[in-house]
Amino acid sequence: MDQTIVRWGRVEPHAATPDIAVGLAAETADPLWFLLRQWQLGELTGDDGGSPVALDTKVSWSRFTRYRPEGTPGRPAVALGDAAAPLERLVEQEAVLTPGDPAATPWTAAVRAGRSLRRHLAARHLTAVADALAARPDLRFDAAAPDGAPLGPDEVRYRRLLAGRVLDGAKVLALLADGPLPAGATAGADPGALADALRDWQRELAEDWGVLAPGADPAPPSWVPDRFEYAFSLAAPPLPPAEPPAAAAADAAAVAPAAELVLRAPAYDGTGLAWYDLDLDADAAADPGRALGAAADGGATGQRTATALPAPLRYPGMPADRFWEFEDARVSLGAATGGPTDLARMLAVDFALVHGPDWYLAPVEVPVGCVARVDWVVVRDTFGAATLVGTAATRAGDGVGRQFQPAAASGPEGDHPLLVVLPSAGAALGSPPLERVALQRDEAADLAWAIEQRVLGPSGRGIELPWQRSEFDLPRARSASAYELVWRLATPVARSWTPLVPAAPRPGAPDGPRLLRRARLLETRTGELRAARSRILRDAAGGVRDEEVTRGGVEVRMLDQLVRRPDGSSHVWRGREKRPGRGEATSGLRFDAATPDLERGRPDLP
């Protein structure tokens, strides 16, 4: 006869037969005991609430139609272009080709632009035009580099293999900016085919490399050089009015702005856009100078009503709904601890244990690149009852729950039930850094340093600038006695270290931000005044805000990025990103120092 016994507080099945199937069945002679335990733990307690079986959702949306870069004040708003391009490319893309100054174009871009032109001409049977252009000495790639530019293995290879042998696409662009191609090079060519080839070629260069307009700032228009961040705004037309249920329509009309919706990203660090990078500008409707002029047109706004089967929302380690259910052993919420000020952890544990089974997922499709608003949600349960889910504005009156909606922390604007669906890249593939500059504090020397670890070479590839501890060693002096004190103007610092010193307030703005400006160090061995060589620091010639260089430091990078969109198109752009640093640096820099000739002290470097 089978029986169930209790040993040391554990319930264990015990069978008198050697059959393993009986033991695995875990039969019990007293099922009433299990029912009693379930009753004691509240598992048999019922209520009058049914389980959701259907959700009816009404959503209104408005597409982003205007964009304004805000790297410098006074930039005009422009219409958004290619809907398939990621927003990061629009914000971050830097122009690589410079027709106004072909010598400033990276060699890689110039050579590839020339090869692309030859390919477009050959596709329209105009190879003779490409050969005639390549035969002109003034249009050949000459591998010219500015004085003092760093040279690496790529620069040596380009000079040996390509200099004077291939067509320079940047020079052809500069020639087209001044007028048509020389008549001698286009003699006998079909004018229509030639115009089509040049148009397609220039469009391809603008999409793949970016072409800088003559006299324009080489930095992206959204780049804020004194903060090493991007700043921009997006605007969408007003959302359409909500429709019944009437209570939800009145609530949505009360909290939704009636003017254009302007969202601003004041400090985007370049590591990938998300909805929390943008803030709703509630003052745009009252201030015409802050508006972007997003007018409603065909297809910019719309509404959608969807019915979906709600699915319980689950996550790894979620507590089980029932007491007699085995849970995932990888997560132990009971072992979570927290100090008196660690309220967030305790709230998360309390929410998981109490409200974990209360969440359901019911997707509603909206266009990519829009601002959406949930007008109303009606929940139908297993008893046939339909419940209108309220919002924050109606919760005080009806006492029921509310939808998940982003809300302002404080202020007279109240709650804004808006959800942002950005046309972001998601996860882009990044190249090795083309430039990498670390900005670190040096408390002993009472200044900050911009340490150039990698800079952009003339070829357009990154060149490492390693430094050694020996570069900080004191040089030998020719003194009569080995122990005689030697006066030094300054102790040496590595070549790639550029000092950042506090600057006086700008004239007319005594209360402006405190800036750190680049300074030049005198190389006592050669008498040379050395300066920064990276593009990142050259763009910040006006100074860097003092609060941006924290004690933890900051690292700024320039890199190429690639992303493939759902429609199969590929998009490439060059951008910058700001990341946390690695703490303080110690250079050991001293001015007006008298030291023994044999001193070989080395600073404590990071």
N, C-alpha and C positions, 0 to 999 in steps of 0.2 A: 504494500500500500504506500502511495506517495504522500509526502507530508512536507510542510514548510516549517523550518525552525528559525529562531532568532538567536544569533551568536554575537555577543558584545555590541548590541545595537545595530547589527547589520541584518538585512533580510537576505537569506540564502536558501535556494531550493535544494532539497535533498531527496534523492530517489533511491529506493531499495533495489532497483533493477540495474543491471549493467548496461542497458540500452542508452547510448549517448543522446538519442533524440528526446528522450524523456527529460533529461537534465537541461537540454537547451530550451525546451518548451517552458521551463520555469513555472510549472503548474503550482497552484496553491489550494489548500483546503479551506481557506477562509477569505474569499474575495471581499467580504463585507469589511474586512480590516482596511483594504486599500480604499474602498469608498469612504470610510470614516476619515482616513487621513486626507483625502481630497477635500472632504467637507471642512475639516479643521483648517486647511490652508486656503480656503476660499475658492477652490476651483469649481465648485458646484454653484457658486453664487451667480445668478443671472441678472440682467437688467433689460430695459425695454429698448435698447439700441441695437439696430441691425448692422450687418457688415455691408460696406459699400460694394455695389455691383456695377454702377455706371456713373460717370462724371460728364456733365454737360458744361463746356467751357466756352466763354465768349472772349475773344482776344482782338484788340485793335492794335495796329502797328503803323509806323511811319518810317520810311527809308531815309538814311542819311543822304543828303543831296549837296551839302556845302562843306568845304574844308578850309581852314585858315591856319597857316603856320604862325607861331608866335615867338620865334626865336628873338626877333627884334620887333619893337612896336611899329605899328603902321602898315603891317602886311595886309594886302587885300585878300578877301575870301575868294575862292575859286570853286568851280563845280567839280564834283568828284568824277573821275574819269572811268577807267576800266573797272567794271564791277567784279571781274574775276581776280584782279590783282589784290594781294594782301595789304591790309592797312599799314603794316610795318614798312613795306616798301615805299609807300607814299610819304610816310613820315621821315624815314631814315635815309633814303637813297641820296647818295652823293654823286655829283657829276664828275666823271673820270676824264672824258675827252674835253679839251680846252682849245677850240678853234682860234680864239683870240691870242693864244700863246702856245703854239704847238710844242715848244720845247718843254713846257710844264706837263704835257701828257705823258703818263707812264709808257715806257717802251713796249710793254706787253700789249696795252690797248692800241697803241699806234700801229704795231705790226699786224695784230689781228684785224684791225679795221681795214688795213690795206688788203689783207687776204679776203675779207668779206666783200670788199668792192670788186675785186677780181672775180669772185664767185658769182656775184649778181650780174656783172657784165657778160660773163661767159654763158650764163643761163639764157641770155637774149642775143647770143651770137655776136657779141661786141668785144671779143678777145683782143682785137687790134687796138681798141681804145685803151684797154688796160696796159698793153705793151707800150703804147706811146706815152702813157703817163709814167710808167716805171722807167722809161728811158730818160726822163728829164732829171738832171742832177738835183734840182731844187725840191723835187718831190720824193726823193729817196730817203730812207731811214738812215740817219747819220750817227745815232747813239750819242748825242751831245748831253752832257751832264753838268749841272751847276758846279761852281768851284766849292770845294769842301764837302760835296755830297758823299755819303758813305757808299762804298762799292763792295759788292759781294760776288759770290760765284755766278749768279745769274747775270750780272752786269758784264762780267768777263766773257761769258758765253755769247751773249747778244752781240757784243762788239766783234768778236772773232768770226761769228757765223753769218750775221745778218747785216752789219753796218755796210751801207753802200750797195746792197744787193736786192733789197725788197722795197716795195711801195709803202710810204708812210701815210696811213689813213688820216691822221690828224692834220697833215699839211694839205691834203686834198680838201678836207672840210674847211680849212682856212681859205683856200682858193675859191671854193664855192660861196663862202660868205661875202667875198668881194665882187663876185660876178660869175659868169658861166665859165666852163672849162675852156682852155685855149683852143682856138679853131684848128690849129695844126694837129692836135690830138684827137679831135672828133671828126676829121674830114672823112666823108663817105659813110658816116654812121647814120642810122635811122633816128631822127630827132625824137620821135615818140617813144621808141624802145629805150633810147638813152635816158629820157626824162623819167620813165617808169623805173628803170634800174636804179637811178640816183635817188628817187623818192623812197623806194623800198629799202635801199641801203641806209639812208639817213634814219628812217623809222626803226630799223633794226638796231642801229647804234644807240638811239635814244632809249630803247627799251632795255637793252642789255648792259650798256655802259653809262648812259646819261651824258648829255652834251651841255656844257656850261656856256651860258650866254656871255657875249663879250662884256667885260666890266662887272660881271656879277660876283658875289661873294662865293668863294669855293666851298664854304661850309654849307650844309643843308639849311634851308630857311627856317626850319623848326628847331635847330640846334641852339641852345643857350650856352655860349662859350664860358661864361663866368660861373656856371653851375655844373657843366658837363652833363646836361640833361636835355631832353626834348620837351617842347611845349607846343600844344596845338589845340584846336577846337573843331568840333563837328556840330552840324546843325541839321535838323529834320523839320519838315512842316508840322503844323499842329495836328494832333491826333483827331480822328473823326469822333463825333459824339457817340457815347454809348447808347445802346438800345435796351429794351426790356430784358429782365425784370426792372420795374420802375424804381424800386428802392436802390438797386445796384447802380442804375443809370444816374440817379441823383447824386449818389455818393461819388461815382467816378467823375462826374462833372464838377463836383466841389473841390476835388483834390488835384485834378489834372490841369496843367497850364493851358490857357487858350491860345497863346502866341506860339511862335516857333520854339522848338526844343533845342537848346544849346548845351552841349556837354564839353567840358574843358579838361584837358590833361596837363596840369601845370608842371609835373615833374615825372616824366616817363624816362626810365633809365636805360631803355634800349634792349632789355632782355626778353621781350615778348609782351604784347599787349593783352590785357584782360579787362573785364568789365569794371573792376575796382580801381583801375587807373584813371577813370573819368569821373568827374563830379558834375552834377546838374547845376547850371548857372541860373539861379532863380531871379537874378536881377537883369537878365538880358531883355526881358519884355519891357522894363521901365527905362532902360538906357539904350537909345538907338545905336550908340557907338559900340556896344557889346554884341549886337545882333549881327548875324551873318547873311541875312536875306534869303532864307530858305523858303521858297514859295511852293505851295501845293500845286502839283501838276499831275498829269495822267500816270497812274501806277505808283505814285509816291506814297500813298496811304491806302489802307484797306482794313478789312475786318474778316474774322473767321470764327465760325462756330463748329466745335468738334465734340463728338461723343466718344469716349474711350473707356475701356475696361481697366479699372485701377488695379495696379499690381503692388503688393506690399514692398516697401523699400527696405532692402537688406544691405548690410555691410559686414565685412569680416570681423568676427568676434562679437557679433550682436547677441545680447542675451536672448535665450529661448523664451517663447511665449508661455509655455507650460512648465510647471515645476518639475514634473517627472520626465524631463527630456534632457538628453546628454548635450552639452554645449562644447564649443570649440576650446580645446585645452590650451591653445596658443595665447588666449586673452583671458586674464583673470581680473575682472572688475573689482572683486572683493579685496584684492591685494593692493589696490590703488591707494596711495597715501598723499597727503598734501599738508603744507604748513598753514599757519593762520592767515597768510596773505595769498595763498594759492587757491583762490576761489574758483578760478576758471576750470581747474581740473575736477574739483568736487561737483561743480555744476554739470560738467560733461558726463560724469559718472551718474549723477542723479537723473539727468535727462535720458541716458541710455537705459537705465533700469526702470524708470517710470513711464516714459513716453516713447520708448523705442518702437513698440508695435503700432503706434498711431499714425505712421507716415505711409502714404501711398503715392505711387508714381503714375501719372496720366499725361503723356506727352502731347503737345500741340505744336504743329509746325508753323513757323513764321519765317519770313525771308531773312537771309543773312545780310547783315548790315542795316539794322533798324533799331528803333526804340519801340518796345511792345508794352501794352498795358492789359492786364487781365480785368475785363469789365465785370464779369460775374462767374461764379462757379456754383452749380447745382449738383448736389450729391443725392443719388437714388440708392436706397439700401434694400436689403432682402425683404423687408416688410412692405415695400412699395411706397414708402414715404420719401418725399423730395425736400431737401433742406438747402436753403440758400446760404452759402458761406459768406460771412461778412468780412469787412476790412477793419483797419485800425480806427477809421472814422466812425464806423457804426458799432464798434464793440461796446462802447460805453452805454449805448441805448438798448441793444438787444442781448448783451451778455454772452453771446456765443463766440466761438473761436474765430480766428482771422486767417486770411491767406498769408503765405510767405511773401513779403514785399520789402524791398529796400526802403528804409525810412531815414529821414534826417535825424541826427542825434538831438538837435535842439534848434530853436529859432522859430520865427513866426510863419515860415513857409509850411510847417507841418509835415504830413506824410505824402510822399510821391510814389505811387504804386507803379513804378516804371522798371522794366527789365531791358537790359542792353545786350543785343546780339551783335558782336563786332565781327567784321570780315577779317579776322586776324589769321596769322600764318599757322598758329598752333605750335608745332615743333619744327623749326627750320634747321637745316644742316649748315653749320658754320665752318669756315675755313680756319686754319691756324691763324693766330693774330698777325695782321700786317703791321700793326703798331701796338705797343703795350707800354704804358707810362704809369708808374706808381707814385702817388703823392703821399708823403709821410712827414710827420712832425719830428723835429729834433729839438727837444727841450733844452739840452745842454748848450747848443749853439743859438737858441732863441730864434729859430726860423724854421721854415718848412723846405722840403726838397722835392723836386720833380725828377724822379729817377727813370731815365729812358732805358728800358730793357730791350725794346725792339722798335725799329723805325722803318719807315717806308723808303726803299731805295729807288733810284731812277728807273729801274725796270718795272716797278710796281709790285715787287715782292718784298717781304719783310727781311730785315737784316738784324741779326742779334748784335747787341752792344754789351758784351759781358765785361764785368769789371773784377779786378783782383784786389785782395787786401794789400798787396804790395804798392798799389797806387796811392795809398794813404800814408806810406812810410815817409819819414823826413829825408830829404836828399842830403848827401854828403856835402860839406862846405870845406873850402880850402883854408883852414885856419892853421896858425903856427903851432898851437897846442891842441892835443886831442880833447882836452877837457875845458877848452875855452868856450864861453857862451857865444852863440851865434844868433844874431838878430834876424828874424824872418818876418816878412810882410804878412804872410799867411801860410798856414800849414796846407799841404796838398790835399786835394779831393779828387776822386775819380772823374774821368772825362765825361761820363754820362750823367753826372749829378748836376742839376741846375737849381740854384737857390731861389726860393720864393720869399720875398721880404714884404712887410707891411707897407702900404702906400698911403700917402696923404689923401684926405677926402677930395673929391673932384670939385673944381670951382663951381660955385653956385649950388652945390648939393652937399652941405656940411653934414646932414643927417643921413646920407646915403649909406649903402652897405660898405662894410670894411673889406678892402680888397688886398690880396697878395699878388704882387707883380713879379714877373721874371726879372732876375738880375743876371749880370755877367761877371764871371770870375776871371781874374787875371792869372794866366798861366805864367808863373814866375820863371820857369825854366826857359820858355820861348818868348815871353813878352806878349803872348796872344790873348786877346779877349774872346773867350769862347762863349758860345750861346747854344740854345736848344736847337735840335735838328729835326724833331718830330713834327708832323702835321698837326697833331692834337695840341701841342703847346704853342705852335705858331698861330693857330686860330684863337687862342686865349691870350693874345697880346695885350688886351685891355685889362687883364687881371683875373684872378680867381677869388670867389667869395671866401672869406676867412672861415665861415661856418661849414663850408663843404669839406675842408680838410680836417677831419676829426682826429682824435688821438689813435683811433683804430686805423686810420689811413683809408685811401680809396685807390682803386685801380681802374684806368680808362683804357679801353681797347678799341681798335678798328679792325674789322674783319668783313669778308665777303660771305653772303648767306644765300642759300638756295632752298626753295620750297616748291612743292608740286601741289596744285590745287585739285579739287575733286573733278574738274572737267578735263584733267590731263595736262593742262598748261604748266610750264615751268617758269619761274620768276627768280631772277638773280639781282641782287643789289649789294652795295657796300654801305655799311652803317657802323655805328659806334655803340658801345655799351659801357655802363659804369657798374663796377662791382665792389664789394667791401675789400679793404686792404688787409695787411698782415701786421699791423701795429706800428710802433714808432721805429725810427732809425737814429743811429748815432754816428755822426761823421767825424767827430774829434776836431772840427774846424776851430782854429784859433787865429786871431789877428794880433799883430804887433807882439810876437812871442820871442823870447830869448831862451834858447834851448842848447844843451851841450851838442857838440858836433857828432858824437857817437850815438846819439839817441836813435833808437829804432822802434819806438813805441808804435803799436798798431791800435786803432780804435776798436771799440766793441761794436762790430757791425752786425746788422740783422742777418 
